[in-house]
Amino acid sequence: MARSVEQSFYRTSKWIKCRNGYMASQHYICERCGGLATICHHKVWLNESNVSDPMITYNWDKLEALCHNCHNKEHFGSGVIEAGLSFDEKGNLIKI
């Protein structure tokens, strides 16, 4: 997704309310490993063609509460740590 689309969507009050509500409904438990969930993951990757579709962006059936490790595995596979990449708490890609 283009950086400007990502920045504008993930900073909206509507997304923040949706994310907070979903994460609370999952008790901040990772839906894959049972650890502490810190990221509200979209199961459908957002892009310029679907970021305005509320059935994609705000649909709880298309969200998943994930811990950092499971989110990294989703995006990078099991070799994420070996590759020296991770996501920070805001979802930004960082070197570790």
N, C-alpha and C positions, 0 to 999 in steps of 0.2 A: 504494500500500500504506500502511496506517496506520503512523504513525511508530513506535509501540511494537512492532509486528510486525517492522518493518524493523530496528530497533535490536536486538531480541532475537535474530533470526535471524543477522544478519551479525556478531554478536559471539560466536557459539557456536564452541567448539573444533572441532566436527565440520565446520562450514562453512569455517573457517580452514584446516583440514587438506585439505579437498577443493579449495579455491581454490589453495592453495600447490602441491598435487600437480598440478593441471591446468595452472597457469601454468608450472611447471617442465617438464611434458611438451611444452609448446609453446615451450620455451626462451625465454620472455618476449618472443616475437616477435608483433607485431600480426598477426592473421589476415586483416586487410584491406589494410593498407598496407606491412607488413614492418618497421615502426618498432618502438621499444621498447614492449612491452605492459606496462601497469601496472594494468589493471582486468580482473577476471574477470567478464564480462558474462553475465547470464542471457538467452538468446534468447527465453524465455517470461517475460513480466513477472510478478513475484511479487505475490500478493495474499493476503488472508486465507483464500481458499478453496483455494489451492494450495501455500501455504508449508509445510504439513505433509506434502506428497507428495514422498517422496525421488526419485521418477522425474522430478520437475520440478527440485527444488532441488539434488540432488547428481549428476544424470545428466550425465556429460561430453559426451554428444551434444547437450545443451541449453546448453552453456557456450561461450564464445568469449573468447579473449585479445585485448584491445583496448588501443590507446594512448589517451591522453586525447582527442585530436582525433577519432578514429573513434568513440569512445564518445559524445562530444558530438554528432557528426553523427547518430548512431543515435537519440538522444533529442530533438534539436532541429532536425535537418535541417542544410542547408548554411549557414543564416543564424545559427548559434549565436554566432559571434564578433561579428557585427553587432548582435545582440540584447544583448550584454554579459553573457552567461551561460556558465557552465562548470561542471564537476564538479571538486572537489578530489580529492586522492589517496585519500580515504576514501569517495568516491562522493557526497559532499554537494553540493547545488546552491549555487553561489556566484556573485556578481556579479564581473565582471572589468573 
